Amino acid sequence: MFEYGLRNGLGKATHSNGSNYTGEWREGKMNGMGRYEWPDGKFYEGQFVNDKMHGKGVYNYGDGNLYKGEFQND
């Protein structure tokens, strides 16, 4: 959903490098709960603030290892 030309609400974005984000947007930035996936199998699922992993979340390294906990500014 767009508001004043910026993404707001729930949505998905696919980037030219093959990564994608599905989740909440506010004022055109990833804000709230979401999932970011890289083409190599890595992903982060959790809280975002102004396009950065920030708050509680899970990071999958793509090799079976996970980090669950707090993130601050990526």
Backbone bond lengths (Angstrom), bond angles and torsions (degrees), N, CA, C in turn:
res aa  C-N    CA-C-N  psi(-1)  N-CA   C-N-CA  omega(-1)  CA-C   N-CA-C  phi
1 M - - - 1.436 - - 1.525 108.45 -
2 F 1.300 116.99 140.00 1.457 122.17 179.23 1.516 110.18 -114.07
3 E 1.322 115.28 143.45 1.452 121.79 175.95 1.524 107.08 -139.36
4 Y 1.314 116.83 121.53 1.466 122.13 -176.28 1.531 111.65 56.39
5 G 1.335 116.32 36.03 1.455 121.65 177.73 1.516 115.18 79.19
6 L 1.334 117.85 3.98 1.463 122.54 -179.47 1.521 109.83 -118.57
7 R 1.328 115.74 148.71 1.467 119.65 176.80 1.521 109.95 -66.69
8 N 1.329 116.04 133.80 1.463 123.27 175.42 1.515 108.12 -146.18
9 G 1.336 116.62 136.67 1.463 120.67 -179.02 1.508 110.87 97.61
10 L 1.324 116.69 -155.36 1.470 121.96 -179.27 1.524 110.28 -88.30
11 G 1.334 115.68 142.94 1.457 118.57 178.58 1.508 112.03 -175.45
12 K 1.335 114.77 -178.65 1.460 121.75 -178.52 1.518 108.86 -135.69
13 A 1.330 115.67 143.08 1.462 121.56 175.48 1.523 108.46 -132.12
14 T 1.325 116.06 134.85 1.458 121.91 175.46 1.523 107.60 -114.64
15 H 1.332 115.84 130.23 1.462 121.53 -176.70 1.522 110.64 -98.08
16 S 1.312 116.44 158.97 1.466 121.45 -177.15 1.529 112.48 -63.89
17 N 1.339 118.53 -22.48 1.464 120.91 178.60 1.529 112.58 -82.74
18 G 1.334 117.51 1.43 1.458 121.91 178.23 1.512 114.79 95.86
19 S 1.325 118.62 -6.60 1.461 120.57 177.53 1.528 109.14 -81.55
20 N 1.341 115.21 159.81 1.461 118.62 178.43 1.516 110.88 -148.38
21 Y 1.320 114.67 157.29 1.457 123.16 178.72 1.512 108.16 -129.46
22 T 1.330 114.89 134.75 1.459 121.78 174.36 1.518 107.21 -129.81
23 G 1.322 116.55 124.02 1.450 118.55 179.23 1.512 112.71 160.72
24 E 1.328 114.44 -150.73 1.457 121.83 -174.70 1.531 111.47 -89.48
25 W 1.326 114.22 142.90 1.462 123.11 177.59 1.519 108.85 -125.80
26 R 1.330 115.28 146.69 1.456 120.76 171.70 1.524 107.51 -145.75
27 E 1.314 115.79 125.80 1.462 123.44 -179.88 1.529 112.42 52.37
28 G 1.338 115.96 40.55 1.453 121.78 174.54 1.514 115.68 82.01
29 K 1.336 117.94 3.87 1.463 121.37 -178.99 1.519 110.45 -122.96
30 M 1.347 115.04 155.99 1.460 120.31 175.41 1.533 107.03 -68.37
31 N 1.318 116.13 114.34 1.468 122.89 -179.70 1.509 108.05 -143.60
32 G 1.337 116.26 126.65 1.461 120.76 -178.62 1.520 109.78 107.43
33 M 1.314 116.36 -154.56 1.467 121.40 -178.43 1.523 110.14 -84.74
34 G 1.338 114.74 139.61 1.453 118.53 178.42 1.511 112.35 -168.76
35 R 1.330 114.08 178.84 1.469 121.57 179.34 1.527 107.89 -135.25
36 Y 1.334 115.45 125.89 1.465 122.02 177.73 1.519 107.26 -113.76
37 E 1.332 116.71 127.40 1.472 121.95 -177.96 1.524 109.83 -121.17
38 W 1.334 115.95 134.07 1.453 122.54 175.39 1.529 108.97 -97.86
39 P 1.321 119.14 154.70 1.470 121.22 -176.89 1.531 113.92 -65.11
40 D 1.328 118.40 -18.57 1.471 120.71 -179.72 1.526 113.12 -85.87
41 G 1.345 117.88 6.03 1.465 121.71 176.73 1.512 114.64 100.77
42 K 1.312 118.16 -10.92 1.463 120.42 177.22 1.523 109.02 -72.29
43 F 1.339 115.43 151.67 1.464 118.77 173.54 1.510 110.57 -154.76
44 Y 1.323 115.07 156.50 1.448 123.48 172.18 1.510 106.70 -125.24
45 E 1.320 115.48 134.14 1.461 121.01 176.60 1.512 107.62 -131.53
46 G 1.326 115.76 120.92 1.459 119.71 -178.88 1.499 111.63 162.92
47 Q 1.318 115.35 -146.76 1.455 121.95 -174.30 1.536 111.13 -90.69
48 F 1.335 114.27 142.11 1.459 122.26 175.88 1.521 108.92 -124.97
49 V 1.332 115.57 145.00 1.459 122.24 172.84 1.525 106.98 -135.33
50 N 1.323 116.47 118.30 1.460 122.69 178.61 1.529 112.82 50.05
51 D 1.336 116.00 52.14 1.464 124.30 176.31 1.524 114.69 72.91
52 K 1.332 118.52 9.40 1.459 120.94 -179.21 1.519 110.71 -120.22
53 M 1.351 115.28 147.38 1.461 120.57 173.62 1.523 106.63 -68.19
54 H 1.321 116.15 115.46 1.455 119.83 -174.86 1.525 109.00 -152.68
55 G 1.328 116.13 118.16 1.463 121.52 -177.05 1.519 109.34 115.14
56 K 1.308 116.68 -158.25 1.464 121.41 -178.77 1.519 110.46 -77.53
57 G 1.343 114.73 139.84 1.451 118.28 178.61 1.515 112.65 -172.55
58 V 1.333 114.06 179.36 1.472 122.84 178.49 1.523 107.35 -128.43
59 Y 1.329 115.99 130.25 1.461 121.62 176.12 1.515 107.77 -115.24
60 N 1.329 116.05 123.39 1.461 122.49 177.70 1.520 107.10 -101.74
61 Y 1.337 116.57 120.32 1.456 122.07 -177.11 1.525 113.36 -75.84
62 G 1.315 117.57 -5.02 1.456 121.18 178.49 1.513 113.98 87.33
63 D 1.326 117.14 -7.08 1.468 121.20 179.94 1.530 111.61 -114.50
64 G 1.325 116.07 14.09 1.459 120.86 -179.00 1.518 113.32 99.62
65 N 1.328 117.97 -15.34 1.460 121.60 178.28 1.524 110.22 -84.96
66 L 1.336 114.86 141.38 1.462 122.01 -179.66 1.512 110.17 -127.34
67 Y 1.319 115.79 149.57 1.456 122.30 166.71 1.517 106.44 -119.68
68 K 1.324 116.66 126.04 1.462 122.14 175.92 1.511 107.07 -119.86
69 G 1.328 115.95 125.68 1.449 118.52 179.21 1.504 112.46 161.32
70 E 1.326 115.04 -150.54 1.463 122.56 -176.46 1.522 110.71 -92.58
71 F 1.323 115.18 142.38 1.455 123.69 174.94 1.516 108.10 -123.54
72 Q 1.326 115.65 145.21 1.470 120.22 176.71 1.524 109.15 -134.30
73 N 1.326 116.22 116.90 1.455 122.85 176.91 1.526 113.09 49.97
74 D 1.333 116.63 48.29 1.468 124.71 -177.58 1.509 110.04 72.91
